[in-house]
Amino acid sequence: VVLLDAMALAGKSARLHATPIIGLLQSADMAVAERAAAALAKLAVVEAIEPLIALLERSDGMTRMRVASSLEVLTTQQFGENPAAWRAWWRSEGATFGESGVELGSGVPSHRNKTNEFYYFGIPQDRSE
């Protein structure tokens, strides 16, 4: 997990390592998959989008919110936690999205627009009591 965080900090300069990180999205350990999603948002590779949508479809709770945030940062699209909307967008735009001129990795998570109430210095906090 620490290496995934380091990759996220390295950002686009670590794109060479994207393929093995994409593989980690299939991890049974959701903490690993979640951190891989966050790293891929910063690595900004179009190849991560479809696997991230698949992870969004099989996740729930805070993990789903964090994966959706990673997709929004990576793509600059704002579909929140709605896997069907992401899937429909990807079907219509996926073939040409990498060539669209969008600066990958420059988006802002939509939940940030709603409220910062559940953040501590930018870190999403679990809302369960």
Buried (B, 14 or more C-beta within 10 A) or exposed (E): EEEBEEBBEBBEEBBEBBEEBBEBBEBEEBEBBBBBBBBBBBBBBBEBBBBBBBBBEBBEEBBBBBBBBBBBBBBBBBBBBEBEBBBEBBEEBBEEBBEEEBEBBEBEBBBBEEEEEBEEEEEBEEEEE
